[in-house]
Amino acid sequence: MQTHPLPQLPIRAAGPVDTSPISSTPAAGDDLDPIWAAVVPETRARSNDIHLPISLAYAERLLAAHPEADALLVRVAILLHDTGWGRVDEDRILSEGFTGDWRKADIRYQHEQQGCEIAREVLPPLGYDVGFVEAVCAIIDGHDTRPVAHSLEDALVRDADRLWRFDHAGIALASGWFGLDPATYTARLRSEIVPELLSEAAIEMARADLDRSDALLKTAVLR
C-alpha cells in the first residue's frame, strides 16, 4: 500500500490540535476491538495495557491534525507496535531495555521483530490483506531503533508512542522503569524527548501535558 512521503520537519498540522488532557478523548469506536482481543496476553507485559490504549488515543488526536494520513494504518500500527514486549525475556526488559545505552539494546530490536510476527499472525485472520500487514510491519520494525521515520504515517506512530510519556499516567510508570524520580524524569522529557517529536501537533500536546504534569506532581518542590 502507498504511504505518504515524510514532509519537512517539523511537520505542520493541517487540522485542529487538541491539547486538553488525553483522558478527555479516549480512542473512538470499536472497530479495532477484534485486534485488541487477539493480543490480550501481549498487553500484560511492561504495562502495555496502559501504554497502548493511551498511545492510540494520542494517535487519533494526531490524525485529526493530519487528515491526509492513512488513519487505519496509523491506528493499527500504534495498537500493535509494542506487543512484542510480551514475547521477549521479561527479566531483560528493564535490565537492558531501560538502562545504559538503552536505545541500542538488543532486547529493543527483539521486541520490534516479535511485534512484526504478532502482526502477521493476528491481522490476516481478521481480514487485513498482505499489503496492509506489511505496511504495519514496516512501521513497527525500527520504531524504537531506527533513527529516521520513512513516511508521514511512520512519524505519527513515533510521536504517539512518545506522547503518552508526558501524561501523568505515563510519567508514573516510565519514571520507575528508568529508575528516576518524577521531577528528574519530566526534566528529561523536556530536554531530550520533546526535541525528538516530529510534528508540530505532537510538540504542542507534549508541552501542554508536561506543564500540567509538573504542576500536578509538584515537581518544582519534590526534587
ABEGO torsion letter per residue (X at the ends): XBBBBBBBOBBBBABBBBABBAAABBBBEAAAAAAAAAAAAAAABGGAAAAAAAAAAAAAAAAAABAABBAAAAAAAAAAAAAAAAABBAAAAAAAAABEBAAABAAAAAAAAAAAAAAAAAAAAAGBBAAAAAAAAAAABGAAABABBABAAAAAAAAAAAAAAABAAAAAAAAAAAGBBAAAAAAAAAAAAAAABABAAAAAAAAAAAAAAAAAAGAAABX
